[in-house]
Amino acid sequence: MENEITVLDAKERSRYEAQDADGNLMGFVDYKLHPGVITFLHAETLPDFRGHGVAGRIATKSLDDARALGLRVKPACPFYKDYLEEHTEYADLVKAPE
């Protein structure tokens, strides 16, 4: 199933979405863009797709994109806070608390 996950930035909805091979929504993370910063607000995997690595794939794509765009990351979502603690390769992206 993992190979069937496509993650896209749905800019018009301010969220990253994961879809399966048939185009079904599997999960998403809502975000808010500020000058130089992306805040991840809420991540959710739909019930039928939980346990298949969907949220991790969304996190990886969104964080890789943030790095490529030179954005700092503000993890307002508990999933992103935990993900960033576990995946220290993204530590350089995290915006210091204000």
ZIFENSUL-V761158 format. One record per pair of residues at least 24 apart in sequence whose C-alpha atoms are under 8 Angstrom apart, sorted by the first residue. I is the first residue (numbers start at 0). J is the second residue. D is the distance in whole Angstrom. If there is no record, write none. Layout:
# ZIFENSUL-V761158
i	j	d
I	J	D
I	J	D
This chain:
# ZIFENSUL-V761158
i	j	d
0	51	7
1	51	7
1	52	7
1	53	8
4	53	7
4	56	8
6	56	7
6	57	6
6	60	7
8	61	8
15	57	7
15	61	7
16	57	7
17	53	7
17	56	8
17	57	6
25	53	7
26	53	7
26	54	7
26	57	8
27	54	8
27	57	7
28	57	7
35	69	7
35	70	5
35	71	6
36	70	5
36	71	5
36	72	6
36	73	7
36	94	8
37	65	7
37	70	6
37	71	6
37	72	5
37	73	6
38	72	6
38	73	5
38	74	6
38	75	6
39	72	8
39	73	6
39	74	5
39	75	6
39	76	6
39	79	7
40	74	7
40	75	5
40	76	5
41	75	8
41	76	5
42	76	7
42	78	7
42	79	8
55	82	8
58	82	8
62	89	7
65	92	8
66	92	7
